[in-house]
Amino acid sequence: MHLVSSTQEKGEIMAQTAVLLTAHGRVQGVGFRYSTYQLAIRHHIFGFVRNNSDGTVTILAQGAPSMISIFTDAIAQSPNSWAHVTKLEQVPQQIQPLKKFDIY
């Protein structure tokens, strides 16, 4: 479940949804954050990706509901051949005024 909001941009109403993801598995030291960034840019997702001290990776993803669905499916299947996601937690988030996707 994602929280959905609408924003007005150039006269059009665009639905937005946001989710906080936590990826478990082989997700650090394998190019996971950069691959996640590339997916986010390709699917017009705003937010961030960052490593956590427990070996997981956190991703905040915000965008059109259809793009978020494609993005989370791609993350769950591992965004590159070196990474291996064994579990992907998803928590709905409030919409934020995001304009880009960052790697931390």
N, C-alpha and C positions, 0 to 999 in steps of 0.2 A: 504494500500500500504506500502510495506517495501522496504528499499534500499537493494540491493543485491550486494555482492562482492564475489570474489573467493579468496581463500587462498591456498597455496601449502603446503601440510603436508604429509611427507613420500611418496613423489612421486605422490600423488593423489591431484586433484583439488577439493576442497570442497566449495560449495556455502555457503555463510553466509548472514544473514539478521539481522537487528537490529530494535527494536521498543521501544519507551518509553511509558509505560502504566500508566494511573492514574485511580485507582479504587475508586469508591464512594460507600457509603452505610455503612453497619456495618462491618468495616474492621480494626478497631483498638480495642485492648483488647480482641480479640477472637482467637488468634493464627494464624491470617492471614499471617503474615510474615514468620513464621516457615513452615506453609503449602505450601506457595509459594516457599520457599527454597527447600523443599522436591520435589515438582513438577519440579523445575529447575534442580536439580541433576538427577532425573529420566529421564528427556528429554534432557540432555546434553546441558543445557542453561547456558551461562555465563552472568554476570551482577550484579545487586543488587536489594534489596527491602528496602524501608525505609518509616517510618511514616512521615506525613506532619502535620504542626500545624493546618491546617484547617479540620482535621479528615479524609483526604484521604490518600491513600498509593501510592507511586510512585515505579514503577518497570522498570528497564532497562533490556531488554531481548535480547540476541544475540545468534544465532545458526543457524542450518540448517533450511531453510524455512519450511519444513514439520513439524519439531519439534516446531518451533515458533507458527505455526498455532494450533497445538494440545495444546500447553502451554497456549496461549491466550484464546482458547475456554474453557479450564479448569478453568482459572482465572475468566472469565466472568460468569461461572456457580457456582462460589464460591468454593475455594479449600478445605473447610471443612464445617461441618454441623453447626457451630456456626456463621460463616461469612455469609454475604448476600451482594453481589455486585449488586447495582442498576444501575450503569453506568460504562462503561470502555472506557476511551478515549485512542486513539492510535495515536502516532506521529512517523513517520519513522525517523531513526537516522543513522548517519554515522557509519560504522564499526570501532571498536576500538580494540586494542590488549589486549583483556580480556582473563584471564586464569582460572577464578573461579567465583562463585556466592556468594555474601556477603549479610549479614543482617545488616542493620544499625538501 
